[in-house]
Amino acid sequence: MKMKKELGFLEVFSIASGAMISSGLFLLPAILYAKVGPGVILSYILASLLVIPTIFSSLELSTAMPKAGGAYFFIQKSLGSFIGTFAGFASWLSLCLKSAFALVGIGIFLSPFISETINLMLLVKLIAIIATVFFTIINIVSVKNSGRFQVILVILLLCILIIYALVGVDKINVHRFTPFIPFGIGRVFTVTGMVFVSFAGLTKIVSMAEEVKEPEKNLPKAMFASFFVVTSLYVLLIFITIGILTEAEFANSAIPFLVAAKKYAGNIGYIAISLAAMLAFITTGNAGLMAASRSPLAMAEDNLLPSFFGEISPKYRTPGKSIVVTAMIMIFLIAFLNIENLVKVASTMQLILFILSNASVILMRESKIVSYKPTFKTFFYPYLQIFGIIVYFFLIIEMGDLTLFMTLIFFGMSTIWYFMYSKKSGEKESALIHIVERLTSKKIRSSKLTNELMEIWKERNGITEDRFDEIIKKADILDLDEKMDIDDFFEFISKKMSINLGMESVKLYDLLIERENESSTILKKGFALPHIIINGDNKFEMLLIRAKNGINFKKERENVKIIFVIAGSADERNFHLKALMSIAQIVSEEKFEERWLNAKDITELKNIILLSNRKRG
């Protein structure tokens, strides 16, 4: 059972924005300010710039493969099931960690209102756990209602933050920014890696691509809008808050925005920012749980996790069991991990996924899979991806030995799972295999991934196959190496087509020669379309040919390397004309000739026709 496509632009924008604006804005600056001072502003700017390669890569991959699971799905299809298993668990854990961090923030926010006689940390965690249960119920019942809930909360949150910025900008004391980098630039790069947790929500929205209406349009628009809006708010609001508070005020507050709002706007400001903080934590918790639960769903569909993770509720059309297990993991993390370790591990996992996502774009492009058809293509390929990979490796190293050690343990655990469970379910074909195939024998080539991507492409574009598609699927394709003149060529193809058409090859040959003598069937340079009417009823055949060294149709013309041959009975005249129109659309597509002549095998030649953007019906 498939999930409903219920998320439009506003919902996607709100889920991505809500997943970013929370602890990364209200809690993280206080932690980072103690480490780098006002230079924390630079860390946020650097993190926003360094996430750009992954934004572009994620958009390319998600518009080509709008499926549940996001980064896991891309990585598994490009690097194979072994790395895919690790990526799936890493994607799942990183969002669980981020969401748990946000939900803990709800408890911290409420701490000023709690009696000092109560065990504060215990109550903070209890509040976070109750919030997790609440969001679990909402997500199980309806992704549409959850999306609408997110839109309302995010719009209200953005309004409050914009008002905070407009009022607070006049209260800035420029002397608060000196010294700007008191502990050196190295510290700035170190905490930049931690800031990445604030941007995880932006790329994680692709985990829900299968539930997005018109993903080829809504995903790019929503992600870019969310990136520019939230990044601008991050930098502006942190800048204003540092300019308002003294060093002691900033360092001694868990939520510096509350202190700043109360300082310049009194109780009204305090209440407004308190509401904004609560909204931010709620939106991140809700969005994080939604996106995180799609990773185990996708892994179950690939047999890398038990099948119950992939079960869709018949009543609600949501992955209920996956949502419940994800919530249980979040509750465990809330109960047993401290905040700073939460941030570091989540950021490290996110950086690893960024590396693998950028590598996935390179592998998918270089595999030359004809059914890989993204509607958005990343700029400056492959230099942007290579730059991103190098920088993310550097940031992971800067995160510290403890984080690296925890990551290695996690990788070891996923490796054990792969060999004990995932590998038994069968290795999935990947783009990496296609690259290897290009360097090895044609005999070992496979088309599983190509066909899978084709089905995704049809689903993405709402394609319903018509009769022309069915004809192409059954049609013979010839890949000729030898050079021929037109007479030998017509004699050769007449013999090929005579069996399926149930007529003598000599009669076919005569009809082809007669048609060519009436007027040349060369429609454009390098392409010919011989088509004839034959006797009989309900007969229609096509033969597609790539002649690598060319067919000499006429001495005064260049050799023809692309030939489509059509033979149909008189009662098929209408479809005959439709087929000619379809072929005209196909060969008019950009770089058609280049793709046809460079196709690696017969399967790819056929898929070039099946994956065309011609009008169907």
RODO-2510 file (C-alpha; in nm, 4 decimals, decimal comma):
residues 617
     n   res          X          Y          Z
     1     m     0,0000     0,0000     0,0000
     2     k     0,1326     0,3423    -0,1003
     3     m     0,1260     0,6549     0,1120
     4     k    -0,0835     0,9526     0,0033
     5     k     0,0720     1,2560    -0,1653
     6     e    -0,0710     1,5178     0,0703
     7     l     0,2131     1,7669     0,1259
     8     g     0,2210     2,0865    -0,0812
     9     f     0,4686     2,3750    -0,0917
    10     l     0,3579     2,5303     0,2396
    11     e     0,3705     2,1992     0,4244
    12     v     0,7167     2,1138     0,2866
    13     f     0,8464     2,4632     0,3670
    14     s     0,7024     2,4452     0,7178
    15     i     0,8373     2,0965     0,7897
    16     a     1,1872     2,1950     0,6712
    17     s     1,1830     2,5299     0,8536
    18     g     1,0294     2,3860     1,1684
    19     a     1,2922     2,1129     1,1749
    20     m     1,5663     2,3789     1,1696
    21     i     1,4296     2,6446     1,4051
    22     s     1,4355     2,5077     1,7572
    23     s     1,7228     2,4084     1,9821
    24     g     1,9643     2,5267     1,7130
    25     l     1,8371     2,8779     1,7735
    26     f     1,7174     2,8811     2,1344
    27     l     1,9596     2,6439     2,3139
    28     l     2,2670     2,5858     2,0983
    29     p     2,3940     2,9492     2,0862
    30     a     2,4386     2,9504     2,4664
    31     i     2,6467     2,6309     2,4501
    32     l     2,8579     2,7596     2,1602
    33     y     2,9017     3,1150     2,2921
    34     a     3,0939     2,9736     2,5884
    35     k     3,3347     2,8115     2,3409
    36     v     3,3858     3,0868     2,0781
    37     g     3,2269     3,4087     2,2047
    38     p     3,0667     3,6412     1,9449
    39     g     3,2411     3,4345     1,6761
    40     v     2,9440     3,1985     1,7040
    41     i     2,7833     3,4208     1,4373
    42     l     3,0611     3,3230     1,1971
    43     s     3,0051     2,9546     1,2775
    44     y     2,6401     2,9809     1,1732
    45     i     2,7324     3,1640     0,8511
    46     l     2,9977     2,9012     0,7675
    47     a     2,7586     2,6152     0,8405
    48     s     2,4951     2,7693     0,6120
    49     l     2,7462     2,8059     0,3266
    50     l     2,8955     2,4610     0,3722
    51     v     2,5546     2,2929     0,3616
    52     i     2,4940     2,4253     0,0066
    53     p     2,6634     2,1305    -0,1746
    54     t     2,4323     1,8907     0,0076
    55     i     2,1233     2,1018    -0,0628
    56     f     2,1966     2,0842    -0,4350
    57     s     2,2859     1,7137    -0,4220
    58     s     1,9768     1,6269    -0,2177
    59     l     1,7527     1,8155    -0,4598
    60     e     1,9001     1,6402    -0,7628
    61     l     1,8654     1,2977    -0,6033
    62     s     1,5182     1,3584    -0,4604
    63     t     1,3733     1,4906    -0,7863
    64     a     1,5124     1,1834    -0,9634
    65     m     1,3986     0,9456    -0,6869
    66     p     1,1146     1,0983    -0,4804
    67     k     1,0843     0,8036    -0,2434
    68     a     1,0465     0,7609     0,1319
    69     g     1,3776     0,7361     0,3153
    70     g     1,5555     1,0314     0,1538
    71     a     1,9325     1,0084     0,2030
    72     y     1,9129     0,6365     0,2822
    73     f     1,7310     0,5620    -0,0436
    74     f     1,9798     0,7622    -0,2560
    75     i     2,2843     0,6145    -0,0872
    76     q     2,1560     0,2578    -0,1058
    77     k     2,0833     0,2924    -0,4781
    78     s     2,4219     0,4465    -0,5505
    79     l     2,6618     0,2687    -0,3114
    80     g     2,4842    -0,0592    -0,2461
    81     s     2,3237    -0,2321     0,0502
    82     f     2,6305    -0,2456     0,2786
    83     i     2,6808     0,1320     0,2884
    84     g     2,3038     0,1740     0,2518
    85     t     2,2460    -0,0165     0,5770
    86     f     2,4826     0,2157     0,7631
    87     a     2,3285     0,5234     0,5962
    88     g     1,9782     0,4117     0,6850
    89     f     2,0617     0,3678     1,0513
    90     a     2,2651     0,6926     1,0551
    91     s     1,9811     0,8887     0,8955
    92     w     1,7334     0,7401     1,1394
    93     l     1,9539     0,8054     1,4442
    94     s     2,0588     1,1594     1,3449
    95     l     1,6996     1,2778     1,3167
    96     c     1,5995     1,0936     1,6334
    97     l     1,8841     1,2706     1,8146
    98     k     1,7905     1,6110     1,6741
    99     s     1,4244     1,5646     1,7600
   100     a     1,5105     1,4408     2,1094
   101     f     1,7304     1,7493     2,1548
   102     a     1,4353     1,9719     2,0589
   103     l     1,1919     1,7935     2,2879
   104     v     1,4328     1,8249     2,5795
   105     g     1,4207     2,1964     2,4996
   106     i     1,0495     2,2013     2,5855
   107     g     1,1354     2,0839     2,9349
   108     i     1,4230     2,3321     2,9713
   109     f     1,1977     2,6150     2,8590
   110     l     0,9449     2,5242     3,1310
   111     s     1,2141     2,5015     3,3999
   112     p     1,1746     2,8643     3,5238
   113     f     0,8139     2,7860     3,6114
   114     i     0,8993     2,4716     3,8135
   115     s     0,9433     2,4600     4,1884
   116     e     1,3030     2,4214     4,3050
   117     t     1,1990     2,1319     4,5273
   118     i     1,1366     1,9132     4,2209
   119     n     1,4177     1,7204     4,0523
   120     l     1,4588     1,9568     3,7552
   121     m     1,6329     1,7284     3,5043
   122     l     1,3959     1,4422     3,5785
   123     l     1,0966     1,6663     3,5120
   124     v     1,2549     1,8112     3,1938
   125     k     1,2957     1,4610     3,0544
   126     l     0,9468     1,3590     3,1613
   127     i     0,7958     1,6581     2,9762
   128     a     1,0001     1,5697     2,6659
   129     i     0,8764     1,2094     2,6781
   130     i     0,5120     1,3199     2,7112
   131     a     0,5590     1,5510     2,4087
   132     t     0,7051     1,2588     2,2097
   133     v     0,3974     1,0471     2,2818
   134     f     0,1694     1,3354     2,1748
   135     f     0,3463     1,3832     1,8399
   136     t     0,3476     1,0085     1,7822
   137     i    -0,0314     0,9996     1,7989
   138     i    -0,0642     1,2998     1,5622
   139     n     0,1723     1,1432     1,3049
   140     i     0,0003     0,8054     1,3129
   141     v    -0,3459     0,9545     1,2552
   142     s    -0,2634     1,1706     0,9504
   143     v     0,0398     1,3147     0,7748
   144     k    -0,1913     1,5758     0,6177
   145     n    -0,3177     1,7001     0,9544
   146     s     0,0340     1,6870     1,0910
   147     g     0,1503     1,8981     0,7946
   148     r    -0,1268     2,1551     0,8464
   149     f    -0,0479     2,1667     1,2173
   150     q     0,3138     2,2389     1,1199
   151     v     0,2164     2,5223     0,8819
   152     i     0,0159     2,7079     1,1472
   153     l     0,2885     2,6735     1,4091
   154     v     0,5733     2,7791     1,1765
   155     i     0,3894     3,0876     1,0451
   156     l     0,3200     3,2002     1,4023
   157     l     0,6812     3,1278     1,5019
   158     l     0,8257     3,3276     1,2096
   159     c     0,6010     3,6250     1,2876
   160     i     0,7207     3,6387     1,6490
   161     l     1,0882     3,6096     1,5501
   162     i     1,0592     3,8828     1,2860
   163     i     0,8996     4,1168     1,5431
   164     y     1,1822     4,0328     1,7887
   165     a     1,4365     4,1298     1,5216
   166     l     1,2603     4,4540     1,4221
   167     v     1,2277     4,5745     1,7818
   168     g     1,5658     4,4498     1,9047
   169     v     1,7874     4,5888     1,6292
   170     d     1,7800     4,9381     1,7865
   171     k     1,8978     4,8009     2,1224
   172     i     2,2325     4,6671     1,9980
   173     n     2,5550     4,7745     2,1673
   174     v     2,8373     4,7326     1,9137
   175     h     3,0958     4,6956     2,1934
   176     r     2,9493     4,3538     2,2768
   177     f     3,1205     4,2116     1,9656
   178     t     3,4800     4,2738     2,0735
   179     p     3,6855     4,0677     2,0801
   180     f     3,4951     3,8893     1,8033
   181     i     3,6996     3,5661     1,8057
   182     p     3,8589     3,5540     2,1541
   183     f     3,9678     3,1873     2,1357
   184     g     4,1026     3,1746     1,7799
   185     i     3,9603     3,0757     1,4409
   186     g     4,0223     2,7053     1,5088
   187     r     3,7468     2,7034     1,7711
   188     v     3,5080     2,8579     1,5169
   189     f     3,5631     2,5675     1,2761
   190     t     3,5229     2,3183     1,5608
   191     v     3,1789     2,4451     1,6621
   192     t     3,0765     2,4859     1,2964
   193     g     3,0477     2,1075     1,2891
   194     m     2,8110     2,1210     1,5879
   195     v     2,5986     2,3860     1,4147
   196     f     2,5223     2,1382     1,1370
   197     v     2,2578     1,9826     1,3596
   198     s     2,0649     2,3061     1,3068
   199     f     2,0524     2,2475     0,9300
   200     a     1,9712     1,8761     0,9382
   201     g     1,5987     1,9368     0,9040
   202     l     1,6433     2,1118     0,5710
   203     t     1,7837     1,8107     0,3898
   204     k     1,5779     1,5595     0,5859
   205     i     1,2556     1,6793     0,4256
   206     v     1,3525     1,4649     0,1247
   207     s     1,2801     1,1646     0,3481
   208     m     0,9137     1,2457     0,2876
   209     a     0,9461     1,3085    -0,0875
   210     e     0,7095     1,0212    -0,1664
   211     e     0,4306     1,2091     0,0151
   212     v     0,4947     1,5441    -0,1593
   213     k     0,2633     1,6623    -0,4357
   214     e     0,4599     1,7499    -0,7522
   215     p     0,7968     1,6864    -0,5830
   216     e     0,9886     1,8034    -0,8902
   217     k     0,8480     2,1556    -0,8269
   218     n     0,7637     2,1761    -0,4579
   219     l     1,0838     2,0271    -0,3151
   220     p     1,3285     2,2737    -0,4777
   221     k     1,1067     2,5782    -0,4140
   222     a     1,0389     2,4854    -0,0522
   223     m     1,3991     2,3901     0,0306
   224     f     1,5472     2,7088    -0,1148
   225     a     1,2831     2,9247     0,0527
   226     s     1,3394     2,7515     0,3859
   227     f     1,7188     2,7808     0,3547
   228     f     1,7165     3,1556     0,2865
   229     v     1,4504     3,2406     0,5457
   230     v     1,5906     3,0329     0,8307
   231     t     1,9580     3,1116     0,7653
   232     s     1,8793     3,4836     0,7610
   233     l     1,6884     3,4528     1,0885
   234     y     1,9643     3,2486     1,2543
   235     v     2,2346     3,5037     1,1777
   236     l     2,0211     3,8116     1,2409
   237     l     1,8686     3,6933     1,5695
   238     i     2,1975     3,5675     1,7166
   239     f     2,3659     3,8928     1,6111
   240     i     2,0953     4,1017     1,7819
   241     t     2,0972     3,8896     2,0989
   242     i     2,4767     3,9120     2,1361
   243     g     2,4501     4,2881     2,0842
   244     i     2,1920     4,3214     2,3620
   245     l     2,3365     4,0942     2,6346
   246     t     2,6583     4,1286     2,8287
   247     e     2,9034     3,8401     2,8142
   248     a     2,7954     3,7234     3,1613
   249     e     2,4247     3,7431     3,0748
   250     f     2,4749     3,5416     2,7584
   251     a     2,6992     3,2783     2,9158
   252     n     2,4846     3,2235     3,2260
   253     s     2,1533     3,1709     3,0471
   254     a     2,0331     2,8436     2,8955
   255     i     1,7962     3,0435     2,6704
   256     p     1,9652     3,3827     2,6001
   257     f     1,6781     3,4976     2,3750
   258     l     1,4457     3,4987     2,6763
   259     v     1,6881     3,7160     2,8759
   260     a     1,7348     3,9571     2,5834
   261     a     1,3604     3,9858     2,5167
   262     k     1,2868     4,0600     2,8828
   263     k     1,5741     4,3089     2,8984
   264     y     1,4439     4,5327     2,6206
   265     a     1,0690     4,4534     2,6134
   266     g     0,9858     4,3487     2,9688
   267     n     0,7319     4,0783     3,0417
   268     i     0,5649     4,1149     2,7001
   269     g     0,8931     4,0315     2,5264
   270     y     0,9576     3,7469     2,7679
   271     i     0,6154     3,5941     2,7052
   272     a     0,6444     3,6383     2,3251
   273     i     0,9840     3,4687     2,3018
   274     s     0,8698     3,2003     2,5465
   275     l     0,5838     3,1247     2,3070
   276     a     0,8238     3,1298     2,0110
   277     a     1,0595     2,8881     2,1862
   278     m     0,7769     2,6516     2,2690
   279     l     0,6501     2,6667     1,9083
   280     a     1,0030     2,6020     1,7797
   281     f     1,0527     2,2950     1,9974
   282     i     0,7100     2,1616     1,9021
   283     t     0,7642     2,2100     1,5263
   284     t     1,1040     2,0405     1,5344
   285     g     0,9777     1,7507     1,7402
   286     n     0,6816     1,6997     1,5077
   287     a     0,8823     1,7404     1,1830
   288     g     1,1710     1,5300     1,3107
   289     l     0,9489     1,2401     1,4071
   290     m     0,7723     1,2559     1,0688
   291     a     1,0967     1,2497     0,8702
   292     a     1,2879     1,0059     1,0956
   293     s     1,0191     0,7377     1,0744
   294     r     1,0538     0,7209     0,6939
   295     s     1,4076     0,5780     0,7052
   296     p     1,3112     0,2412     0,8619
   297     l     1,0089     0,2335     0,6279
   298     a     1,2378     0,2563     0,3230
   299     m     1,4862     0,0079     0,4699
   300     a     1,2069    -0,2439     0,5276
   301     e     1,0989    -0,2082     0,1642
   302     d     1,4548    -0,3059     0,0662
   303     n     1,4551    -0,5993     0,3118
   304     l     1,7250    -0,4404     0,5285
   305     l     1,4888    -0,4332     0,8274
   306     p     1,2017    -0,6653     0,9247
   307     s     0,8939    -0,6194     0,7079
   308     f     0,6702    -0,4818     0,9855
   309     f     0,8620    -0,1502     0,9661
   310     g     0,7263    -0,1094     0,6135
   311     e     0,3618    -0,1747     0,6959
   312     i     0,1248     0,1098     0,6066
   313     s    -0,1895     0,1528     0,8144
   314     p    -0,4939     0,0717     0,5938
   315     k    -0,7006     0,3271     0,7862
   316     y    -0,4598     0,6194     0,8121
   317     r    -0,2176     0,5429     0,5238
   318     t     0,0784     0,6190     0,7522
   319     p     0,3711     0,3940     0,8603
   320     g     0,2346     0,3499     1,2128
   321     k     0,4758     0,0833     1,3392
   322     s     0,7781     0,2706     1,2061
   323     i     0,6559     0,5865     1,3816
   324     v     0,6058     0,4043     1,7123
   325     v     0,9533     0,2429     1,7101
   326     t     1,1114     0,5779     1,6159
   327     a     0,9323     0,7404     1,9093
   328     m     1,0594     0,4688     2,1441
   329     i     1,4184     0,5356     2,0316
   330     m     1,3692     0,9089     2,0920
   331     i     1,2362     0,8386     2,4414
   332     f     1,5439     0,6250     2,5171
   333     l     1,7776     0,9021     2,3933
   334     i     1,5944     1,1637     2,6004
   335     a     1,6242     0,9486     2,9111
   336     f     1,9925     0,8544     2,8891
   337     l     2,1991     1,1077     2,6851
   338     n     2,3171     1,4529     2,7929
   339     i     2,2571     1,7538     2,5646
   340     e     2,6104     1,8235     2,4386
   341     n     2,6756     1,4597     2,3472
   342     l     2,3355     1,4577     2,1764
   343     v     2,4401     1,7521     1,9590
   344     k     2,7841     1,6154     1,8720
   345     v     2,6682     1,2667     1,7750
   346     a     2,3747     1,4029     1,5724
   347     s     2,6035     1,6466     1,3891
   348     t     2,8623     1,3780     1,3135
   349     m     2,5982     1,1430     1,1740
   350     q     2,4617     1,4280     0,9652
   351     l     2,8057     1,5119     0,8261
   352     i     2,8611     1,1481     0,7272
   353     l     2,5281     1,1460     0,5456
   354     f     2,6242     1,4699     0,3712
   355     i     2,9446     1,3040     0,2462
   356     l     2,7571     0,9994     0,1201
   357     s     2,4832     1,2094    -0,0448
   358     n     2,7393     1,4106    -0,2416
   359     a     2,9191     1,0915    -0,3405
   360     s     2,5838     0,9499    -0,4527
   361     v     2,5346     1,2279    -0,7068
   362     i     2,8761     1,1560    -0,8575
   363     l     2,8078     0,7826    -0,8746
   364     m     2,4594     0,8217    -1,0232
   365     r     2,5874     1,0616    -1,2894
   366     e     2,8917     0,8515    -1,3773
   367     s     2,6895     0,5283    -1,3909
   368     k     2,5209     0,6712    -1,7046
   369     i     2,1932     0,5029    -1,6096
   370     v     1,9441     0,6268    -1,8688
   371     s     1,6495     0,6150    -1,6256
   372     y     1,8250     0,8509    -1,3814
   373     k     1,6310     1,1644    -1,4799
   374     p     1,6395     1,4385    -1,2144
   375     t     1,4332     1,7489    -1,2856
   376     f     1,6837     1,9574    -1,0856
   377     k     2,0553     1,9251    -1,1634
   378     t     2,3207     2,0480    -0,9250
   379     f     2,5445     2,3338    -1,0339
   380     f     2,9231     2,3115    -1,0772
   381     y     2,9213     1,9311    -1,0916
   382     p     3,1369     1,7521    -0,9744
   383     y     3,3515     2,0258    -0,8152
   384     l     3,0836     2,1343    -0,5680
   385     q     3,0348     1,7745    -0,4493
   386     i     3,4093     1,7097    -0,4163
   387     f     3,4510     2,0344    -0,2198
   388     g     3,1663     1,9361     0,0130
   389     i     3,3070     1,5888     0,0758
   390     i     3,6508     1,7263     0,1701
   391     v     3,5099     1,9959     0,4010
   392     y     3,2739     1,7545     0,5778
   393     f     3,5606     1,5135     0,6473
   394     f     3,7552     1,8022     0,7994
   395     l     3,4604     1,9041     1,0203
   396     i     3,4124     1,5460     1,1445
   397     i     3,7769     1,5327     1,2536
   398     e     3,7324     1,8677     1,4307
   399     m     3,4396     1,7268     1,6323
   400     g     3,6803     1,5387     1,8583
   401     d     3,7957     1,1856     1,9439
   402     l     3,4935     1,0892     2,1546
   403     t     3,2522     1,1596     1,8704
   404     l     3,4675     0,9685     1,6228
   405     f     3,4844     0,6752     1,8634
   406     m     3,1058     0,6683     1,9041
   407     t     3,0641     0,6871     1,5265
   408     l     3,3005     0,3915     1,4745
   409     i     3,1032     0,1890     1,7284
   410     f     2,7831     0,2755     1,5437
   411     f     2,9396     0,1761     1,2093
   412     g     3,0538    -0,1532     1,3619
   413     m     2,7040    -0,2261     1,4896
   414     s     2,5470    -0,1543     1,1503
   415     t     2,8080    -0,3795     0,9869
   416     i     2,7160    -0,6648     1,2204
   417     w     2,3463    -0,6097     1,1386
   418     y     2,4231    -0,6134     0,7666
   419     f     2,6040    -0,9480     0,7755
   420     m     2,3596    -1,1078     1,0192
   421     y     2,0351    -0,9884     0,8607
   422     s     2,0528    -0,7544     0,5618
   423     k     2,2892    -0,9571     0,3433
   424     k     2,0676    -1,2646     0,3739
   425     s     1,7880    -1,0669     0,2108
   426     g     1,9860    -1,0223    -0,1081
   427     e     2,2219    -0,7542    -0,2363
   428     k     2,0486    -0,4670    -0,4122
   429     e     2,1876    -0,3372    -0,7355
   430     s     2,3566     0,0030    -0,7139
   431     a     2,5000     0,2740    -0,9371
   432     l     2,8468     0,1623    -0,8254
   433     i     2,7799    -0,1753    -0,9885
   434     h     2,6918     0,0038    -1,3126
   435     i     3,0232     0,1905    -1,3052
   436     v     3,2072    -0,1393    -1,2561
   437     e     3,0064    -0,2892    -1,5433
   438     r     3,1256    -0,0151    -1,7758
   439     l     3,4809    -0,1331    -1,7134
   440     t     3,4084    -0,5046    -1,7447
   441     s     3,2339    -0,7582    -1,9640
   442     k     2,8880    -0,6885    -2,1067
   443     k     2,7883    -1,0410    -2,0055
   444     i     2,7551    -0,9528    -1,6365
   445     r     2,5444    -0,6404    -1,6874
   446     s     2,2081    -0,6115    -1,5174
   447     s     1,9116    -0,3789    -1,5564
   448     k     1,7466    -0,4074    -1,2122
   449     l     1,8354    -0,0580    -1,0949
   450     t     1,7540     0,0930    -1,4342
   451     n     1,4090    -0,0631    -1,4271
   452     e     1,3515     0,0413    -1,0660
   453     l     1,4400     0,4022    -1,1439
   454     m     1,2126     0,3868    -1,4472
   455     e     0,9184     0,2863    -1,2283
   456     i     1,0005     0,5753    -0,9903
   457     w     1,0149     0,8133    -1,2887
   458     k     0,6731     0,7010    -1,4116
   459     e     0,5238     0,7386    -1,0644
   460     r     0,6817     1,0828    -1,0186
   461     n     0,5454     1,2129    -1,3494
   462     g     0,2088     1,0386    -1,3297
   463     i     0,2885     0,8440    -1,6470
   464     t     0,0358     0,5885    -1,7672
   465     e     0,1825     0,3702    -2,0390
   466     d     0,0021     0,3726    -2,3737
   467     r     0,0061     0,1368    -2,6694
   468     f     0,3211     0,2927    -2,8135
   469     d     0,5083     0,2047    -2,4921
   470     e     0,3835    -0,1539    -2,5165
   471     i     0,4993    -0,1745    -2,8802
   472     i     0,8452    -0,0465    -2,7833
   473     k     0,8738    -0,2976    -2,4988
   474     k     0,8148    -0,5849    -2,7422
   475     a     1,0133    -0,4357    -3,0309
   476     d     1,3450    -0,5843    -3,1437
   477     i     1,6514    -0,3619    -3,1257
   478     l     1,9536    -0,4182    -3,3471
   479     d     2,2963    -0,2877    -3,2540
   480     l     2,4960    -0,3162    -3,5789
   481     d     2,8708    -0,2827    -3,6058
   482     e     2,9147    -0,3481    -3,9776
   483     k     2,8746    -0,0822    -4,2416
   484     m     2,6052    -0,1509    -4,5083
   485     d     2,4522     0,0067    -4,8135
   486     i     2,0770     0,0522    -4,8285
   487     d     2,0007    -0,2588    -5,0343
   488     d     2,1858    -0,4953    -4,8028
   489     f     2,0350    -0,3224    -4,5023
   490     f     1,6746    -0,3567    -4,6269
   491     e     1,7352    -0,7198    -4,7114
   492     f     1,8746    -0,7802    -4,3620
   493     i     1,5888    -0,6142    -4,1718
   494     s     1,3244    -0,7748    -4,3984
   495     k     1,4408    -1,1142    -4,2812
   496     k     1,4280    -0,9964    -3,9177
   497     m     1,0728    -0,8610    -3,9423
   498     s     0,9179    -1,1263    -4,1677
   499     i     0,8624    -1,3826    -3,8890
   500     n     0,6656    -1,1515    -3,6570
   501     l     0,4635    -1,0076    -3,9453
   502     g     0,3918    -1,3479    -4,1005
   503     m     0,4901    -1,2554    -4,4570
   504     e     0,7737    -1,3274    -4,6978
   505     s     1,0904    -1,1261    -4,6498
   506     v     1,1093    -1,0586    -5,0263
   507     k     0,7733    -0,8754    -5,0190
   508     l     0,8872    -0,6674    -4,7229
   509     y     1,2079    -0,5820    -4,9043
   510     d     1,0187    -0,4695    -5,2165
   511     l     0,7866    -0,2483    -5,0107
   512     l     1,0815    -0,0848    -4,8304
   513     i     1,2652    -0,0167    -5,1562
   514     e     0,9466     0,1164    -5,3178
   515     r     0,8831     0,3505    -5,0254
   516     e     1,2392     0,4793    -5,0325
   517     n     1,2210     0,5444    -5,4062
   518     e     0,9028     0,7505    -5,3645
   519     s     1,0820     0,9919    -5,1300
   520     s     1,3720     0,9618    -4,8907
   521     t     1,2796     0,8489    -4,5388
   522     i     1,5734     1,0415    -4,3920
   523     l     1,4012     1,2950    -4,1653
   524     k     1,7092     1,4667    -4,0263
   525     k     2,0843     1,4294    -4,0373
   526     g     2,1781     1,0815    -3,9184
   527     f     1,8165     0,9630    -3,8686
   528     a     1,5849     0,7684    -4,1017
   529     l     1,2278     0,6440    -4,0527
   530     p     1,1338     0,3837    -4,3199
   531     h     0,7623     0,3040    -4,2791
   532     i     0,5379     0,0876    -4,4951
   533     i     0,1777    -0,0379    -4,5194
   534     i     0,1449    -0,4158    -4,5488
   535     n    -0,1419    -0,6537    -4,6294
   536     g    -0,3442    -0,8172    -4,3556
   537     d    -0,5272    -0,7091    -4,0404
   538     n    -0,4169    -0,5998    -3,6921
   539     k    -0,0498    -0,6017    -3,7808
   540     f     0,1983    -0,3501    -3,6439
   541     e     0,5707    -0,3933    -3,5807
   542     m     0,8645    -0,1670    -3,5070
   543     l     1,2360    -0,2341    -3,5382
   544     l     1,4891     0,0027    -3,3789
   545     i     1,8451     0,0109    -3,5107
   546     r     2,1707     0,1683    -3,4033
   547     a     2,4201     0,1371    -3,6876
   548     k     2,7524     0,2366    -3,5315
   549     n     2,9331     0,2631    -3,8645
   550     g     2,6347     0,3888    -4,0583
   551     i     2,3998     0,2794    -4,3374
   552     n     2,4558     0,4346    -4,6787
   553     f     2,1004     0,5328    -4,7858
   554     k     2,2144     0,7469    -5,0801
   555     k     2,5595     0,8168    -5,2100
   556     e     2,5261     1,1928    -5,1845
   557     r     2,4196     1,1804    -4,8165
   558     e     2,6136     1,1024    -4,4997
   559     n     2,5697     0,7579    -4,3483
   560     v     2,2645     0,7137    -4,1251
   561     k     2,3253     0,5705    -3,7776
   562     i     1,9743     0,5820    -3,6260
   563     i     1,6906     0,4014    -3,8035
   564     f     1,3378     0,3272    -3,6812
   565     v     1,1431     0,0944    -3,9094
   566     i     0,7605     0,0707    -3,8959
   567     a     0,5420    -0,1825    -4,0744
   568     g     0,1634    -0,1861    -4,0214
   569     s    -0,1534    -0,3037    -4,1917
   570     a    -0,4042    -0,0563    -4,3411
   571     d    -0,6490    -0,0921    -4,0502
   572     e    -0,3736     0,0372    -3,8190
   573     r    -0,3354     0,3604    -4,0180
   574     n    -0,4463     0,5879    -3,7320
   575     f    -0,2053     0,4306    -3,4835
   576     h     0,0613     0,4358    -3,7565
   577     l     0,0281     0,8155    -3,7716
   578     k     0,0322     0,8449    -3,3904
   579     a     0,3496     0,6363    -3,3784
   580     l     0,5143     0,8664    -3,6340
   581     m     0,4192     1,1687    -3,4231
   582     s     0,5558     1,0035    -3,1075
   583     i     0,8852     0,9267    -3,2798
   584     a     0,9077     1,2850    -3,4054
   585     q     0,8738     1,4113    -3,0461
   586     i     1,1317     1,1643    -2,9172
   587     v     1,4033     1,2400    -3,1723
   588     s     1,3466     1,6146    -3,1203
   589     e     1,4458     1,5926    -2,7544
   590     e     1,7688     1,7611    -2,6525
   591     k     2,0775     1,5425    -2,7015
   592     f     1,8687     1,2484    -2,8240
   593     e     2,1236     1,1512    -3,0905
   594     e     2,4134     1,1748    -2,8443
   595     r     2,2344     0,9578    -2,5873
   596     w     2,1291     0,7007    -2,8482
   597     l     2,4746     0,6632    -2,9990
   598     n     2,6440     0,6497    -2,6563
   599     a     2,4011     0,4042    -2,4924
   600     k     2,5876     0,1145    -2,3350
   601     d     2,3559    -0,1665    -2,4464
   602     i     2,0227    -0,2648    -2,6020
   603     t     1,8348    -0,2222    -2,2723
   604     e     1,9502     0,1349    -2,2454
   605     l     1,8537     0,2014    -2,6077
   606     k     1,5012     0,0827    -2,5375
   607     n     1,4803     0,2847    -2,2150
   608     i     1,5751     0,6037    -2,3993
   609     i     1,2483     0,5660    -2,5925
   610     l     1,0396     0,4568    -2,2934
   611     l     1,1694     0,7425    -2,0764
   612     s     1,1001     1,0134    -2,3317
   613     n     0,8862     1,3142    -2,2413
   614     r     0,6488     1,2691    -2,5340
   615     k     0,2748     1,3215    -2,4955
   616     r     0,0941     1,0016    -2,4105
   617     g    -0,2654     0,8927    -2,4568
***
